[in-house]
Amino acid sequence: MRRLLFVFVALFAMMLAACTTAAPATQAPAAEAPAAEATEAPAEEAATEDGMLPEVNPLELSGDIIIAGSSTVYPLTEAMAERFQNEGFAGNITIDSIGSGAGFERFCVA
């Protein structure tokens, strides 16, 4: 019985150790990148005081939207893109379901 308990505790400890994240690697500070050129955007706050995002009128926007990410949220993203186009957005919306890891990699590289 003691041996079984020891094996259980050892397996549990290994499982916990496998679930931890590695410490992030530190990098030397790179040369300061030039400031990104600002694009024309609404002068509204990102979120209102009640925590809600401001309303957007799709008819007032132009350009293309490119989205990539997890397959978990793909159906929701697809439904929101369809709604945005139905409300009058004239641009193209491209949605790529590439998985969380690849989406995060694209975000970090871009």
MOPAC internal coordinates of N, CA, C and O (Angstrom, degrees):
PM7 1SCF
backbone

  N    0.0000 0     0.00 0     0.00 0    0    0    0
  C    1.4424 1     0.00 0     0.00 0    1    0    0
  C    1.5300 1   111.12 1     0.00 0    2    1    0
  O    1.2310 1   120.40 1   137.88 1    3    2    1
  N    1.3387 1   116.84 1   -42.12 1    3    2    1
  C    1.4630 1   120.16 1   179.12 1    5    3    2
  C    1.5197 1   110.18 1   -64.58 1    6    5    3
  O    1.2310 1   120.89 1   142.67 1    7    6    5
  N    1.3145 1   115.91 1   -37.33 1    7    6    5
  C    1.4661 1   119.36 1  -179.39 1    9    7    6
  C    1.5285 1   109.93 1   -65.73 1   10    9    7
  O    1.2310 1   119.84 1   138.40 1   11   10    9
  N    1.3182 1   117.91 1   -41.60 1   11   10    9
  C    1.4581 1   122.00 1   178.49 1   13   11   10
  C    1.5304 1   110.36 1   -63.29 1   14   13   11
  O    1.2310 1   120.22 1   139.36 1   15   14   13
  N    1.3210 1   117.19 1   -40.64 1   15   14   13
  C    1.4601 1   121.33 1   177.54 1   17   15   14
  C    1.5273 1   110.34 1   -63.97 1   18   17   15
  O    1.2310 1   120.21 1   137.81 1   19   18   17
  N    1.3285 1   117.20 1   -42.19 1   19   18   17
  C    1.4632 1   121.23 1   178.59 1   21   19   18
  C    1.5244 1   110.64 1   -61.98 1   22   21   19
  O    1.2310 1   119.98 1   135.36 1   23   22   21
  N    1.3265 1   117.65 1   -44.64 1   23   22   21
  C    1.4646 1   121.89 1   179.19 1   25   23   22
  C    1.5294 1   109.83 1   -62.20 1   26   25   23
  O    1.2310 1   120.23 1   136.83 1   27   26   25
  N    1.3260 1   117.17 1   -43.17 1   27   26   25
  C    1.4630 1   121.01 1   179.12 1   29   27   26
  C    1.5259 1   110.89 1   -61.64 1   30   29   27
  O    1.2310 1   120.04 1   133.85 1   31   30   29
  N    1.3300 1   117.52 1   -46.15 1   31   30   29
  C    1.4667 1   121.39 1  -179.71 1   33   31   30
  C    1.5270 1   110.07 1   -64.31 1   34   33   31
  O    1.2310 1   119.82 1   138.96 1   35   34   33
  N    1.3249 1   117.95 1   -41.04 1   35   34   33
  C    1.4631 1   121.17 1   179.18 1   37   35   34
  C    1.5305 1   110.89 1   -64.13 1   38   37   35
  O    1.2310 1   120.08 1   136.26 1   39   38   37
  N    1.3239 1   117.45 1   -43.74 1   39   38   37
  C    1.4659 1   120.46 1   178.13 1   41   39   38
  C    1.5260 1   111.15 1   -64.26 1   42   41   39
  O    1.2310 1   120.63 1   139.99 1   43   42   41
  N    1.3196 1   116.40 1   -40.01 1   43   42   41
  C    1.4647 1   120.26 1   178.86 1   45   43   42
  C    1.5287 1   110.59 1   -64.06 1   46   45   43
  O    1.2310 1   120.32 1   138.88 1   47   46   45
  N    1.3294 1   116.99 1   -41.12 1   47   46   45
  C    1.4665 1   121.03 1   179.05 1   49   47   46
  C    1.5257 1   110.91 1   -64.53 1   50   49   47
  O    1.2310 1   120.08 1   139.22 1   51   50   49
  N    1.3331 1   117.46 1   -40.78 1   51   50   49
  C    1.4659 1   120.49 1   177.98 1   53   51   50
  C    1.5244 1   110.90 1   -65.80 1   54   53   51
  O    1.2310 1   120.71 1   142.06 1   55   54   53
  N    1.3198 1   116.25 1   -37.94 1   55   54   53
  C    1.4609 1   119.87 1   179.39 1   57   55   54
  C    1.5284 1   109.92 1   -65.00 1   58   57   55
  O    1.2310 1   120.00 1   136.81 1   59   58   57
  N    1.3142 1   117.60 1   -43.19 1   59   58   57
  C    1.4620 1   120.66 1   177.77 1   61   59   58
  C    1.5220 1   111.42 1   -64.26 1   62   61   59
  O    1.2310 1   120.32 1   140.58 1   63   62   61
  N    1.3205 1   117.00 1   -39.42 1   63   62   61
  C    1.4604 1   120.32 1   179.29 1   65   63   62
  C    1.5243 1   110.79 1   -65.34 1   66   65   63
  O    1.2310 1   119.99 1   144.87 1   67   66   65
  N    1.3166 1   117.61 1   -35.13 1   67   66   65
  C    1.4617 1   121.08 1   179.99 1   69   67   66
  C    1.5190 1   111.76 1   -71.37 1   70   69   67
  O    1.2310 1   120.05 1   156.58 1   71   70   69
  N    1.3214 1   117.51 1   -23.42 1   71   70   69
  C    1.4700 1   121.19 1  -178.22 1   73   71   70
  C    1.5155 1   113.50 1   -85.59 1   74   73   71
  O    1.2310 1   119.61 1   170.92 1   75   74   73
  N    1.3096 1   118.36 1    -9.08 1   75   74   73
  C    1.4600 1   119.42 1  -179.07 1   77   75   74
  C    1.5144 1   109.97 1   -77.36 1   78   77   75
  O    1.2310 1   120.94 1   -23.34 1   79   78   77
  N    1.3198 1   115.81 1   156.66 1   79   78   77
  C    1.4585 1   120.51 1   178.63 1   81   79   78
  C    1.5157 1   109.40 1   -97.74 1   82   81   79
  O    1.2310 1   121.17 1   -30.35 1   83   82   81
  N    1.3113 1   115.37 1   149.65 1   83   82   81
  C    1.4506 1   120.69 1   178.34 1   85   83   82
  C    1.5225 1   109.31 1   -75.42 1   86   85   83
  O    1.2310 1   120.62 1   -29.33 1   87   86   85
  N    1.3183 1   116.43 1   150.67 1   87   86   85
  C    1.4598 1   120.44 1   177.58 1   89   87   86
  C    1.5241 1   108.78 1   -66.74 1   90   89   87
  O    1.2310 1   119.91 1   -40.43 1   91   90   89
  N    1.3318 1   117.78 1   139.57 1   91   90   89
  C    1.4571 1   119.54 1  -179.56 1   93   91   90
  C    1.5218 1   110.91 1   -66.33 1   94   93   91
  O    1.2310 1   121.10 1   -37.40 1   95   94   93
  N    1.3151 1   115.49 1   142.60 1   95   94   93
  C    1.4548 1   120.92 1   178.99 1   97   95   94
  C    1.5240 1   108.83 1   -74.35 1   98   97   95
  O    1.2310 1   121.06 1   -44.35 1   99   98   97
  N    1.3204 1   115.58 1   135.65 1   99   98   97
  C    1.4608 1   118.33 1   178.34 1  101   99   98
  C    1.5142 1   108.62 1   -87.83 1  102  101   99
  O    1.2310 1   121.09 1   -37.84 1  103  102  101
  N    1.3131 1   115.52 1   142.16 1  103  102  101
  C    1.4526 1   120.51 1   179.87 1  105  103  102
  C    1.5143 1   108.53 1  -120.67 1  106  105  103
  O    1.2310 1   121.40 1   -27.84 1  107  106  105
  N    1.3195 1   114.94 1   152.16 1  107  106  105
  C    1.4554 1   119.59 1   175.92 1  109  107  106
  C    1.5164 1   108.39 1   -67.84 1  110  109  107
  O    1.2310 1   119.89 1   -37.69 1  111  110  109
  N    1.3164 1   117.82 1   142.31 1  111  110  109
  C    1.4604 1   118.79 1  -179.74 1  113  111  110
  C    1.5206 1   110.92 1   -62.60 1  114  113  111
  O    1.2310 1   121.09 1   -48.79 1  115  114  113
  N    1.3067 1   115.52 1   131.21 1  115  114  113
  C    1.4589 1   121.11 1   179.59 1  117  115  114
  C    1.5175 1   108.85 1   -82.03 1  118  117  115
  O    1.2310 1   121.38 1   -14.22 1  119  118  117
  N    1.3087 1   114.97 1   165.78 1  119  118  117
  C    1.4587 1   119.55 1   176.25 1  121  119  118
  C    1.5172 1   108.55 1   -60.50 1  122  121  119
  O    1.2310 1   120.77 1   -36.50 1  123  122  121
  N    1.3008 1   116.14 1   143.50 1  123  122  121
  C    1.4613 1   119.89 1  -176.44 1  125  123  122
  C    1.5158 1   109.87 1   -64.08 1  126  125  123
  O    1.2310 1   121.06 1   -54.27 1  127  126  125
  N    1.3271 1   115.58 1   125.73 1  127  126  125
  C    1.4576 1   121.08 1  -179.85 1  129  127  126
  C    1.5174 1   109.01 1   -76.43 1  130  129  127
  O    1.2310 1   120.52 1   -31.36 1  131  130  129
  N    1.3310 1   116.61 1   148.64 1  131  130  129
  C    1.4616 1   118.37 1   177.15 1  133  131  130
  C    1.5182 1   110.17 1   -63.87 1  134  133  131
  O    1.2310 1   120.90 1   -30.84 1  135  134  133
  N    1.3014 1   115.89 1   149.16 1  135  134  133
  C    1.4601 1   120.79 1  -179.45 1  137  135  134
  C    1.5131 1   109.90 1   -62.49 1  138  137  135
  O    1.2310 1   121.12 1   -40.74 1  139  138  137
  N    1.3230 1   115.47 1   139.26 1  139  138  137
  C    1.4607 1   120.32 1   179.43 1  141  139  138
  C    1.5194 1   109.19 1   -68.92 1  142  141  139
  O    1.2310 1   121.33 1   -36.48 1  143  142  141
  N    1.3120 1   115.06 1   143.52 1  143  142  141
  C    1.4558 1   119.97 1   179.49 1  145  143  142
  C    1.5166 1   108.73 1   -71.94 1  146  145  143
  O    1.2310 1   120.57 1   -51.11 1  147  146  145
  N    1.2912 1   116.51 1   128.89 1  147  146  145
  C    1.4605 1   121.03 1  -177.70 1  149  147  146
  C    1.5207 1   110.36 1   -72.28 1  150  149  147
  O    1.2310 1   121.29 1   -41.07 1  151  150  149
  N    1.3162 1   115.13 1   138.93 1  151  150  149
  C    1.4569 1   120.20 1   174.60 1  153  151  150
  C    1.5124 1   108.32 1  -101.10 1  154  153  151
  O    1.2310 1   120.96 1   -20.32 1  155  154  153
  N    1.3024 1   115.78 1   159.68 1  155  154  153
  C    1.4565 1   119.54 1  -178.19 1  157  155  154
  C    1.5216 1   109.09 1   -68.82 1  158  157  155
  O    1.2310 1   120.90 1   -55.69 1  159  158  157
  N    1.3098 1   115.89 1   124.31 1  159  158  157
  C    1.4582 1   121.32 1  -179.25 1  161  159  158
  C    1.5194 1   108.86 1  -138.43 1  162  161  159
  O    1.2310 1   120.38 1   -21.41 1  163  162  161
  N    1.3094 1   116.89 1   158.59 1  163  162  161
  C    1.4609 1   119.20 1   177.90 1  165  163  162
  C    1.5226 1   110.79 1   -60.76 1  166  165  163
  O    1.2310 1   120.25 1   -31.01 1  167  166  165
  N    1.3056 1   117.13 1   148.99 1  167  166  165
  C    1.4562 1   121.91 1  -178.44 1  169  167  166
  C    1.5218 1   111.96 1   -84.03 1  170  169  167
  O    1.2310 1   119.65 1  -167.41 1  171  170  169
  N    1.3327 1   118.28 1    12.59 1  171  170  169
  C    1.4556 1   121.86 1  -179.12 1  173  171  170
  C    1.5174 1   110.85 1   -79.75 1  174  173  171
  O    1.2310 1   121.12 1   -20.18 1  175  174  173
  N    1.3080 1   115.47 1   159.82 1  175  174  173
  C    1.4515 1   121.15 1   174.89 1  177  175  174
  C    1.5283 1   109.20 1   -68.97 1  178  177  175
  O    1.2310 1   120.20 1   -22.97 1  179  178  177
  N    1.3404 1   117.23 1   157.03 1  179  178  177
  C    1.4600 1   120.89 1   178.94 1  181  179  178
  C    1.5245 1   111.08 1   -66.00 1  182  181  179
  O    1.2310 1   120.19 1   144.39 1  183  182  181
  N    1.2959 1   117.23 1   -35.61 1  183  182  181
  C    1.4657 1   121.09 1   177.61 1  185  183  182
  C    1.5225 1   108.39 1  -140.61 1  186  185  183
  O    1.2310 1   121.14 1   -30.40 1  187  186  185
  N    1.2997 1   115.42 1   149.60 1  187  186  185
  C    1.4558 1   119.54 1   179.01 1  189  187  186
  C    1.5202 1   109.42 1   -83.41 1  190  189  187
  O    1.2310 1   120.67 1    -5.47 1  191  190  189
  N    1.3210 1   116.33 1   174.53 1  191  190  189
  C    1.4628 1   120.30 1  -177.70 1  193  191  190
  C    1.5201 1   112.94 1   -62.93 1  194  193  191
  O    1.2310 1   120.01 1   151.68 1  195  194  193
  N    1.3321 1   117.58 1   -28.32 1  195  194  193
  C    1.4593 1   119.52 1  -179.89 1  197  195  194
  C    1.5298 1   112.16 1   -84.77 1  198  197  195
  O    1.2310 1   120.08 1  -174.38 1  199  198  197
  N    1.3408 1   117.45 1     5.62 1  199  198  197
  C    1.4551 1   121.57 1   176.99 1  201  199  198
  C    1.5131 1   114.50 1    88.23 1  202  201  199
  O    1.2310 1   120.00 1   179.37 1  203  202  201
  N    1.3186 1   117.61 1    -0.63 1  203  202  201
  C    1.4654 1   121.09 1  -179.83 1  205  203  202
  C    1.5270 1   109.71 1   -89.36 1  206  205  203
  O    1.2310 1   120.89 1   -32.76 1  207  206  205
  N    1.3179 1   115.90 1   147.24 1  207  206  205
  C    1.4580 1   120.30 1   175.39 1  209  207  206
  C    1.5176 1   109.27 1   -74.58 1  210  209  207
  O    1.2310 1   120.03 1   -28.87 1  211  210  209
  N    1.3313 1   117.54 1   151.13 1  211  210  209
  C    1.4648 1   119.25 1   179.37 1  213  211  210
  C    1.5276 1   110.57 1   -68.18 1  214  213  211
  O    1.2310 1   120.78 1   -27.00 1  215  214  213
  N    1.3157 1   116.11 1   153.00 1  215  214  213
  C    1.4618 1   121.06 1   178.27 1  217  215  214
  C    1.5242 1   109.19 1   -69.70 1  218  217  215
  O    1.2310 1   120.79 1   -33.42 1  219  218  217
  N    1.3242 1   116.09 1   146.58 1  219  218  217
  C    1.4605 1   122.64 1   179.61 1  221  219  218
  C    1.5135 1   107.97 1  -123.02 1  222  221  219
  O    1.2310 1   120.58 1   -46.26 1  223  222  221
  N    1.3264 1   116.49 1   133.74 1  223  222  221
  C    1.4581 1   121.26 1   175.92 1  225  223  222
  C    1.5240 1   107.96 1   -97.77 1  226  225  223
  O    1.2310 1   119.37 1   -70.11 1  227  226  225
  N    1.3413 1   118.80 1   109.89 1  227  226  225
  C    1.4622 1   121.69 1  -178.19 1  229  227  226
  C    1.5288 1   113.55 1   -58.43 1  230  229  227
  O    1.2310 1   119.99 1   154.09 1  231  230  229
  N    1.3293 1   117.63 1   -25.91 1  231  230  229
  C    1.4628 1   120.78 1  -179.88 1  233  231  230
  C    1.5224 1   112.14 1   -69.46 1  234  233  231
  O    1.2310 1   119.93 1   157.04 1  235  234  233
  N    1.3280 1   117.74 1   -22.96 1  235  234  233
  C    1.4573 1   122.01 1  -178.24 1  237  235  234
  C    1.5266 1   112.76 1   -88.61 1  238  237  235
  O    1.2310 1   119.61 1   174.94 1  239  238  237
  N    1.3180 1   118.35 1    -5.06 1  239  238  237
  C    1.4586 1   121.97 1  -175.92 1  241  239  238
  C    1.5156 1   111.08 1  -106.20 1  242  241  239
  O    1.2310 1   121.10 1   -28.04 1  243  242  241
  N    1.3317 1   115.51 1   151.96 1  243  242  241
  C    1.4611 1   120.17 1   176.50 1  245  243  242
  C    1.5246 1   108.58 1  -140.21 1  246  245  243
  O    1.2310 1   121.00 1   -11.32 1  247  246  245
  N    1.3065 1   115.70 1   168.68 1  247  246  245
  C    1.4549 1   120.67 1  -179.50 1  249  247  246
  C    1.5131 1   110.77 1   106.82 1  250  249  247
  O    1.2310 1   121.04 1     7.48 1  251  250  249
  N    1.3175 1   115.61 1  -172.52 1  251  250  249
  C    1.4558 1   121.97 1  -179.97 1  253  251  250
  C    1.5201 1   109.43 1  -114.87 1  254  253  251
  O    1.2310 1   120.79 1   -29.10 1  255  254  253
  N    1.3256 1   116.10 1   150.90 1  255  254  253
  C    1.4604 1   122.45 1   177.67 1  257  255  254
  C    1.5204 1   107.33 1  -117.29 1  258  257  255
  O    1.2310 1   120.70 1   -51.39 1  259  258  257
  N    1.3344 1   116.26 1   128.61 1  259  258  257
  C    1.4652 1   121.72 1   178.02 1  261  259  258
  C    1.5259 1   107.26 1  -122.58 1  262  261  259
  O    1.2310 1   120.97 1   -56.87 1  263  262  261
  N    1.3356 1   115.74 1   123.13 1  263  262  261
  C    1.4616 1   121.99 1  -176.68 1  265  263  262
  C    1.5262 1   108.15 1  -125.38 1  266  265  263
  O    1.2310 1   120.00 1   -42.72 1  267  266  265
  N    1.3288 1   117.61 1   137.28 1  267  266  265
  C    1.4557 1   121.90 1   175.54 1  269  267  266
  C    1.5194 1   108.11 1  -141.62 1  270  269  267
  O    1.2310 1   120.74 1   -38.95 1  271  270  269
  N    1.3297 1   116.20 1   141.05 1  271  270  269
  C    1.4518 1   117.85 1   178.09 1  273  271  270
  C    1.5088 1   113.78 1   172.11 1  274  273  271
  O    1.2310 1   121.49 1    24.30 1  275  274  273
  N    1.2843 1   114.76 1  -155.70 1  275  274  273
  C    1.4520 1   124.41 1  -172.04 1  277  275  274
  C    1.5243 1   113.10 1   -64.37 1  278  277  275
  O    1.2310 1   121.21 1   -36.30 1  279  278  277
  N    1.3119 1   115.30 1   143.70 1  279  278  277
  C    1.4626 1   120.11 1   175.81 1  281  279  278
  C    1.5274 1   110.90 1   -70.99 1  282  281  279
  O    1.2310 1   120.29 1   163.13 1  283  282  281
  N    1.3234 1   117.06 1   -16.87 1  283  282  281
  C    1.4599 1   120.55 1   178.95 1  285  283  282
  C    1.5206 1   111.57 1   -63.91 1  286  285  283
  O    1.2310 1   120.28 1   137.90 1  287  286  285
  N    1.3137 1   117.08 1   -42.10 1  287  286  285
  C    1.4618 1   120.96 1  -177.98 1  289  287  286
  C    1.5276 1   112.81 1   -98.07 1  290  289  287
  O    1.2310 1   120.02 1  -177.18 1  291  290  289
  N    1.3289 1   117.57 1     2.82 1  291  290  289
  C    1.4652 1   121.03 1  -178.58 1  293  291  290
  C    1.5262 1   112.82 1   -55.88 1  294  293  291
  O    1.2310 1   118.52 1   132.42 1  295  294  293
  N    1.3382 1   120.42 1   -47.58 1  295  294  293
  C    1.4694 1   119.30 1  -179.99 1  297  295  294
  C    1.5321 1   112.81 1   -60.65 1  298  297  295
  O    1.2310 1   119.88 1   140.56 1  299  298  297
  N    1.3173 1   117.84 1   -39.44 1  299  298  297
  C    1.4583 1   121.07 1   178.22 1  301  299  298
  C    1.5277 1   110.36 1   -66.51 1  302  301  299
  O    1.2310 1   120.29 1   135.94 1  303  302  301
  N    1.3139 1   117.06 1   -44.06 1  303  302  301
  C    1.4612 1   121.27 1   179.52 1  305  303  302
  C    1.5154 1   110.94 1   -62.29 1  306  305  303
  O    1.2310 1   120.72 1   138.58 1  307  306  305
  N    1.3195 1   116.23 1   -41.42 1  307  306  305
  C    1.4634 1   121.01 1   179.21 1  309  307  306
  C    1.5379 1   110.55 1   -63.68 1  310  309  307
  O    1.2310 1   120.09 1   137.67 1  311  310  309
  N    1.3202 1   117.43 1   -42.33 1  311  310  309
  C    1.4678 1   121.30 1   179.32 1  313  311  310
  C    1.5264 1   111.11 1   -65.53 1  314  313  311
  O    1.2310 1   120.17 1   139.69 1  315  314  313
  N    1.3323 1   117.28 1   -40.31 1  315  314  313
  C    1.4629 1   120.32 1   179.32 1  317  315  314
  C    1.5270 1   111.18 1   -68.08 1  318  317  315
  O    1.2310 1   120.16 1   142.45 1  319  318  317
  N    1.3305 1   117.30 1   -37.55 1  319  318  317
  C    1.4674 1   120.39 1   177.63 1  321  319  318
  C    1.5246 1   110.37 1   -64.88 1  322  321  319
  O    1.2310 1   120.56 1   137.78 1  323  322  321
  N    1.3214 1   116.53 1   -42.22 1  323  322  321
  C    1.4672 1   120.53 1   178.38 1  325  323  322
  C    1.5326 1   110.30 1   -62.58 1  326  325  323
  O    1.2310 1   120.51 1   137.29 1  327  326  325
  N    1.3150 1   116.63 1   -42.71 1  327  326  325
  C    1.4714 1   120.34 1   178.69 1  329  327  326
  C    1.5289 1   110.70 1   -63.57 1  330  329  327
  O    1.2310 1   120.34 1   137.97 1  331  330  329
  N    1.3260 1   116.95 1   -42.03 1  331  330  329
  C    1.4619 1   121.73 1  -179.77 1  333  331  330
  C    1.5290 1   110.48 1   -61.16 1  334  333  331
  O    1.2310 1   120.74 1   138.11 1  335  334  333
  N    1.3380 1   116.20 1   -41.89 1  335  334  333
  C    1.4650 1   119.97 1   178.33 1  337  335  334
  C    1.5229 1   111.02 1   -70.08 1  338  337  335
  O    1.2310 1   119.73 1   141.83 1  339  338  337
  N    1.3203 1   118.11 1   -38.17 1  339  338  337
  C    1.4653 1   121.18 1   178.20 1  341  339  338
  C    1.5267 1   111.69 1   -64.47 1  342  341  339
  O    1.2310 1   120.48 1   152.97 1  343  342  341
  N    1.3317 1   116.69 1   -27.03 1  343  342  341
  C    1.4585 1   120.73 1   179.56 1  345  343  342
  C    1.5234 1   112.55 1   -86.34 1  346  345  343
  O    1.2310 1   120.29 1  -177.82 1  347  346  345
  N    1.3542 1   117.06 1     2.18 1  347  346  345
  C    1.4507 1   119.10 1   171.52 1  349  347  346
  C    1.5129 1   117.83 1   119.31 1  350  349  347
  O    1.2310 1   118.67 1  -179.26 1  351  350  349
  N    1.3324 1   120.14 1     0.74 1  351  350  349
  C    1.4619 1   120.61 1   178.94 1  353  351  350
  C    1.5203 1   109.03 1   -66.21 1  354  353  351
  O    1.2310 1   120.20 1   -54.76 1  355  354  353
  N    1.3438 1   117.23 1   125.24 1  355  354  353
  C    1.4602 1   121.70 1  -174.71 1  357  355  354
  C    1.5244 1   113.21 1   -92.81 1  358  357  355
  O    1.2310 1   119.33 1   166.60 1  359  358  357
  N    1.3202 1   118.88 1   -13.40 1  359  358  357
  C    1.4599 1   121.35 1  -177.56 1  361  359  358
  C    1.5183 1   112.36 1   -78.11 1  362  361  359
  O    1.2310 1   121.41 1    -1.47 1  363  362  361
  N    1.3212 1   114.91 1   178.53 1  363  362  361
  C    1.4663 1   121.49 1   177.64 1  365  363  362
  C    1.5248 1   109.41 1   -91.57 1  366  365  363
  O    1.2310 1   120.81 1   -38.54 1  367  366  365
  N    1.3258 1   116.06 1   141.46 1  367  366  365
  C    1.4615 1   121.44 1   174.96 1  369  367  366
  C    1.5236 1   107.25 1  -120.44 1  370  369  367
  O    1.2310 1   120.83 1   -60.13 1  371  370  369
  N    1.3367 1   116.01 1   119.87 1  371  370  369
  C    1.4581 1   122.21 1   179.22 1  373  371  370
  C    1.5225 1   108.25 1  -112.09 1  374  373  371
  O    1.2310 1   120.67 1   -53.57 1  375  374  373
  N    1.3405 1   116.32 1   126.43 1  375  374  373
  C    1.4612 1   121.46 1  -179.80 1  377  375  374
  C    1.5226 1   108.15 1  -120.97 1  378  377  375
  O    1.2310 1   120.33 1   -57.76 1  379  378  377
  N    1.3378 1   116.97 1   122.24 1  379  378  377
  C    1.4608 1   122.60 1   177.54 1  381  379  378
  C    1.5219 1   108.98 1  -112.49 1  382  381  379
  O    1.2310 1   120.33 1   -56.48 1  383  382  381
  N    1.3243 1   116.98 1   123.52 1  383  382  381
  C    1.4555 1   121.84 1   175.03 1  385  383  382
  C    1.5243 1   107.06 1   -93.26 1  386  385  383
  O    1.2310 1   120.53 1   -85.00 1  387  386  385
  N    1.3341 1   116.58 1    95.00 1  387  386  385
  C    1.4617 1   120.80 1  -172.71 1  389  387  386
  C    1.5235 1   113.16 1  -114.85 1  390  389  387
  O    1.2310 1   119.67 1  -179.44 1  391  390  389
  N    1.3084 1   118.23 1     0.56 1  391  390  389
  C    1.4574 1   121.18 1  -179.73 1  393  391  390
  C    1.5216 1   111.13 1    93.39 1  394  393  391
  O    1.2310 1   121.09 1   -22.73 1  395  394  393
  N    1.3083 1   115.52 1   157.27 1  395  394  393
  C    1.4680 1   121.11 1  -175.93 1  397  395  394
  C    1.5234 1   112.32 1   -63.94 1  398  397  395
  O    1.2310 1   120.41 1   135.43 1  399  398  397
  N    1.3220 1   116.83 1   -44.57 1  399  398  397
  C    1.4652 1   120.28 1  -177.42 1  401  399  398
  C    1.5126 1   112.61 1   -62.18 1  402  401  399
  O    1.2310 1   120.48 1   133.04 1  403  402  401
  N    1.3253 1   116.68 1   -46.96 1  403  402  401
  C    1.4628 1   120.35 1  -179.86 1  405  403  402
  C    1.5225 1   110.86 1   -67.95 1  406  405  403
  O    1.2310 1   120.16 1   143.49 1  407  406  405
  N    1.3242 1   117.30 1   -36.51 1  407  406  405
  C    1.4572 1   120.30 1   177.39 1  409  407  406
  C    1.5167 1   111.36 1   -64.26 1  410  409  407
  O    1.2310 1   120.47 1   136.95 1  411  410  409
  N    1.3288 1   116.72 1   -43.05 1  411  410  409
  C    1.4583 1   120.84 1   178.27 1  413  411  410
  C    1.5228 1   110.22 1   -64.49 1  414  413  411
  O    1.2310 1   120.39 1   140.67 1  415  414  413
  N    1.3385 1   116.86 1   -39.33 1  415  414  413
  C    1.4628 1   121.03 1   178.64 1  417  415  414
  C    1.5265 1   110.86 1   -62.40 1  418  417  415
  O    1.2310 1   120.16 1   136.16 1  419  418  417
  N    1.3243 1   117.29 1   -43.84 1  419  418  417
  C    1.4690 1   120.69 1   177.37 1  421  419  418
  C    1.5184 1   110.94 1   -61.66 1  422  421  419
  O    1.2310 1   120.54 1   139.43 1  423  422  421
  N    1.3139 1   116.58 1   -40.57 1  423  422  421
  C    1.4590 1   121.19 1  -179.24 1  425  423  422
  C    1.5227 1   110.35 1   -63.05 1  426  425  423
  O    1.2310 1   120.22 1   137.63 1  427  426  425
  N    1.3152 1   117.18 1   -42.37 1  427  426  425
  C    1.4635 1   121.03 1  -177.71 1  429  427  426
  C    1.5202 1   112.14 1   -72.06 1  430  429  427
  O    1.2310 1   119.80 1   147.99 1  431  430  429
  N    1.3207 1   117.98 1   -32.01 1  431  430  429
  C    1.4596 1   122.03 1  -178.50 1  433  431  430
  C    1.5158 1   111.00 1   -78.64 1  434  433  431
  O    1.2310 1   120.49 1   142.21 1  435  434  433
  N    1.3228 1   116.67 1   -37.79 1  435  434  433
  C    1.4728 1   120.53 1  -174.18 1  437  435  434
  C    1.4744 1   113.66 1   -71.96 1  438  437  435
  O    1.2310 1   120.10 1   180.00 1  439  438  437

